[in-house]
Amino acid sequence: MNNLTIKLGIVDDETLIVSLLSSYFEKLNDFNVVLTAESGEHLLSQLESGQEKPEILLLDINMGGMSGIETLNHLRKKYDDIQVIVMSSHYKKNFTGFMLKNGVAAFIPKGISPQALSDIIRHVKNHDYYFLPEQMEVVRKQISSRSPEPILDTKKSLSEREIDVLQLICQQKTSQEISEKLHVTKSTVEGHKRSIFAKTNTKNIAGLVIFAVQNEIVDINNLNVEF
C-alpha cells in the first residue's frame, strides 16, 4: 500500500450496501477499506478496541440505534482527525449549514453513483472538503443578513499574506500548490494555515470558507466548487 492510498471506513445499517461499497472500493487501486460497521455503536467499539482508523469515513445518517448524528458527535469529540462524509437517503440541501457546523467534510445523497462517490472521496482527501454547487448557494442564504460588520483588531486581523493563503484555500488549492503560487515553502504555508485557524476561531477548511464568504474575503459566486 502506497502513501497515496486512501484508508476508508464505511458505516451503514444495511449489510448489502456495506458489502457492495466495500467490494467496489477494494477493486480501486487507490482505496483500502480498513473498517466496516453496521451501526454507530459497532464503529465506536472497533475504534476503541484499536481497529485501524480510516482517514475518511462514509457515514449513513439514518441508522437504527445510535443515529448518524449521535455517531458524528462522538467522532468529533474523540476522533476529530477522521474526515466524515455523511450520506443520507433523506438528503436535503438546506441541511448543509448544520453539517458544516458539525465538521462534516461532505454531505451527499445516498443514491449517488459509485463513480461520483469515489471522485468526491478523492476530492476530500486532496482538499479537505467538498461542496455541491447547490450547497454553496444554501450557505450564502443561511448567513444572516444581520451579521455584524467585522471590527478588525490589528493584533488579530489577518495579514495580507494570510489573506492570500485563505483565498487560495477557498479555491481548493493544496498546500503544495499554494507554496508554488506564492513562491514560499510548504512549511511556511502550513504555518500560515495554523495562524489563520487560530485567528478565525475555525477548526476545518469548511469553516474557513464560511468565514471568508461571511467577511467578503472571497466572492461566493467565484468559488470553484466542482472537480
C-alpha positions as CSV (number, residue, x, y, z in Angstrom):
1,M,0.0,0.0,0.0
2,N,1.5,3.4,-1.0
3,N,1.1,6.7,0.7
4,L,-1.5,7.8,-1.9
5,T,-3.9,5.0,-0.9
6,I,-7.0,6.3,0.9
7,K,-7.8,4.4,4.1
8,L,-11.6,4.2,4.0
9,G,-14.3,3.3,6.6
10,I,-17.9,2.5,5.8
11,V,-20.8,2.7,8.3
12,D,-24.3,1.7,7.2
13,D,-27.0,-0.4,8.9
14,E,-27.8,-2.0,5.6
15,T,-25.5,-5.0,5.3
16,L,-25.9,-5.2,1.5
17,I,-24.8,-1.6,1.0
18,V,-21.7,-2.1,3.2
19,S,-20.8,-5.2,1.2
20,L,-21.4,-3.6,-2.2
21,L,-19.4,-0.5,-1.4
22,S,-16.6,-2.5,0.2
23,S,-16.3,-4.7,-2.9
24,Y,-16.4,-1.6,-5.2
25,F,-13.7,0.3,-3.4
26,E,-11.4,-2.7,-2.9
27,K,-11.2,-3.0,-6.7
28,L,-9.8,0.5,-7.0
29,N,-6.0,0.8,-6.7
30,D,-6.1,4.0,-4.6
31,F,-8.5,2.8,-1.9
32,N,-8.1,0.4,1.1
33,V,-11.2,-0.4,3.2
34,V,-9.8,-0.7,6.7
35,L,-13.1,-0.7,8.7
36,T,-16.8,-1.5,8.1
37,A,-19.6,-1.3,10.7
38,E,-23.3,-1.7,10.7
39,S,-24.1,0.7,13.4
40,G,-22.6,3.7,15.3
41,E,-22.1,1.5,18.3
42,H,-20.2,-1.1,16.3
43,L,-18.0,1.7,14.7
44,L,-17.0,3.2,18.1
45,S,-16.4,-0.3,19.6
46,Q,-14.0,-1.1,16.8
47,L,-12.2,2.2,17.2
48,E,-11.9,1.9,20.9
49,S,-10.5,-1.7,20.6
50,G,-7.6,-0.5,18.4
51,Q,-9.0,-1.1,14.9
52,E,-7.1,0.8,12.3
53,K,-8.6,4.2,11.9
54,P,-9.8,5.3,8.5
55,E,-8.7,8.7,7.1
56,I,-12.2,9.1,5.6
57,L,-15.4,7.7,6.8
58,L,-18.6,7.2,4.9
59,L,-21.4,7.6,7.5
60,D,-25.1,6.8,6.9
61,I,-27.2,9.4,8.8
62,N,-30.3,7.2,9.1
63,M,-29.4,4.2,11.2
64,G,-31.2,2.3,13.9
65,G,-29.9,2.5,17.4
66,M,-27.3,5.3,17.6
67,S,-28.1,7.7,14.8
68,G,-25.6,9.1,12.4
69,I,-25.8,12.5,14.2
70,E,-25.0,10.9,17.5
71,T,-22.2,8.9,16.0
72,L,-20.8,12.1,14.4
73,N,-20.9,13.9,17.8
74,H,-18.9,11.1,19.4
75,L,-16.4,11.1,16.5
76,R,-15.9,14.9,16.8
77,K,-15.1,14.6,20.5
78,K,-12.6,11.7,20.3
79,Y,-11.6,11.0,16.7
80,D,-11.6,14.5,15.1
81,D,-8.8,13.6,12.7
82,I,-11.2,11.3,10.8
83,Q,-12.9,13.2,7.9
84,V,-16.5,12.3,7.7
85,I,-18.7,12.2,4.6
86,V,-22.3,12.0,5.5
87,M,-24.7,10.1,3.2
88,S,-28.5,10.3,3.5
89,S,-31.4,8.8,1.7
90,H,-33.4,11.8,3.0
91,Y,-30.9,14.3,1.6
92,K,-32.0,18.0,1.7
93,K,-29.7,20.8,0.7
94,N,-30.9,23.0,3.5
95,F,-29.2,20.6,6.0
96,T,-25.9,21.8,4.6
97,G,-25.3,24.5,7.3
98,F,-25.9,22.1,10.1
99,M,-23.5,19.5,8.6
100,L,-20.7,22.1,8.1
101,K,-21.1,23.5,11.6
102,N,-20.6,19.9,12.9
103,G,-17.4,19.4,10.9
104,V,-18.7,17.2,8.1
105,A,-16.3,17.2,5.1
106,A,-19.1,16.5,2.6
107,F,-22.8,15.9,2.6
108,I,-24.2,13.8,-0.2
109,P,-27.4,12.0,-1.3
110,K,-27.2,8.2,-0.7
111,G,-28.3,7.4,-4.2
112,I,-25.1,8.9,-5.7
113,S,-23.3,6.7,-8.3
114,P,-20.2,4.8,-7.1
115,Q,-18.0,6.7,-9.6
116,A,-19.2,10.1,-8.3
117,L,-18.8,8.9,-4.7
118,S,-15.2,7.8,-5.3
119,D,-14.4,11.1,-7.0
120,I,-15.8,13.0,-4.0
121,I,-13.8,11.0,-1.6
122,R,-10.6,11.7,-3.6
123,H,-11.6,15.4,-3.6
124,V,-12.0,15.4,0.2
125,K,-8.6,13.6,0.5
126,N,-6.9,16.4,-1.5
127,H,-8.8,19.4,-0.4
128,D,-10.4,18.5,3.0
129,Y,-14.0,19.3,1.9
130,Y,-16.4,19.1,-1.0
131,F,-19.4,21.2,-1.7
132,L,-22.1,20.6,-4.3
133,P,-22.8,23.9,-6.2
134,E,-26.4,24.0,-4.7
135,Q,-25.0,23.7,-1.2
136,M,-22.8,26.9,-1.7
137,E,-25.9,28.8,-2.5
138,V,-27.6,27.5,0.6
139,V,-24.6,28.5,2.7
140,R,-24.8,32.0,1.3
141,K,-28.5,32.3,2.1
142,Q,-28.0,30.9,5.6
143,I,-25.5,33.6,6.5
144,S,-27.7,36.1,8.3
145,S,-28.2,39.4,6.6
146,R,-27.9,40.9,10.1
147,S,-24.4,39.5,10.5
148,P,-22.3,42.3,12.1
149,E,-19.7,44.1,10.1
150,P,-16.3,42.8,11.2
151,I,-14.3,45.1,13.5
152,L,-10.7,44.1,12.9
153,D,-8.3,44.2,15.8
154,T,-4.9,44.9,14.3
155,K,-3.3,42.3,16.6
156,K,-5.7,39.6,15.5
157,S,-6.6,40.6,11.9
158,L,-5.2,38.5,9.0
159,S,-2.1,39.7,7.4
160,E,-2.0,40.3,3.6
161,R,-0.2,37.1,3.1
162,E,-2.6,35.2,5.3
163,I,-5.5,36.6,3.2
164,D,-3.6,35.4,0.0
165,V,-3.4,31.9,1.5
166,L,-7.0,31.9,2.6
167,Q,-8.2,32.9,-0.8
168,L,-6.2,30.1,-2.4
169,I,-7.5,27.6,0.2
170,C,-11.0,28.7,-0.9
171,Q,-10.0,27.9,-4.5
172,Q,-9.3,24.4,-3.2
173,K,-5.5,24.7,-3.7
174,T,-3.4,22.2,-1.8
175,S,-0.5,23.4,0.5
176,Q,2.0,22.4,-2.2
177,E,0.1,24.3,-4.9
178,I,-0.1,27.4,-2.6
179,S,3.6,27.2,-1.9
180,E,4.3,27.2,-5.6
181,K,1.9,30.0,-6.3
182,L,3.3,32.3,-3.6
183,H,6.9,31.2,-4.0
184,V,7.3,30.1,-0.4
185,T,8.0,26.7,1.2
186,K,5.2,24.3,2.0
187,S,6.1,24.5,5.7
188,T,5.6,28.3,5.5
189,V,2.1,27.7,4.1
190,E,1.3,25.3,6.8
191,G,2.4,27.9,9.4
192,H,0.1,30.5,7.8
193,K,-2.8,28.0,7.8
194,R,-2.3,27.4,11.6
195,S,-2.3,31.1,12.2
196,I,-5.5,31.6,10.1
197,F,-7.3,28.8,12.0
198,A,-6.3,30.5,15.3
199,K,-7.3,34.0,14.3
200,T,-10.6,33.0,12.7
201,N,-11.5,30.5,15.5
202,T,-12.3,27.9,13.0
203,K,-11.5,24.2,13.1
204,N,-11.6,22.9,9.5
205,I,-11.4,24.1,5.9
206,A,-15.2,24.3,5.5
207,G,-15.3,26.7,8.4
208,L,-12.6,28.8,6.8
209,V,-14.7,29.0,3.6
210,I,-17.7,30.2,5.5
211,F,-15.6,32.8,7.4
212,A,-14.1,34.0,4.1
213,V,-17.6,34.4,2.5
214,Q,-19.1,36.0,5.5
215,N,-16.3,38.5,5.8
216,E,-16.2,39.2,2.0
217,I,-12.7,37.9,1.6
218,V,-13.9,35.8,-1.3
219,D,-16.9,36.1,-3.6
220,I,-19.1,33.0,-3.3
221,N,-20.0,33.3,-7.0
222,N,-16.4,32.8,-8.0
223,L,-15.7,29.8,-5.8
224,N,-14.6,26.7,-7.7
225,V,-16.8,24.0,-6.1
226,E,-16.7,21.4,-8.8
227,F,-13.9,18.9,-9.7
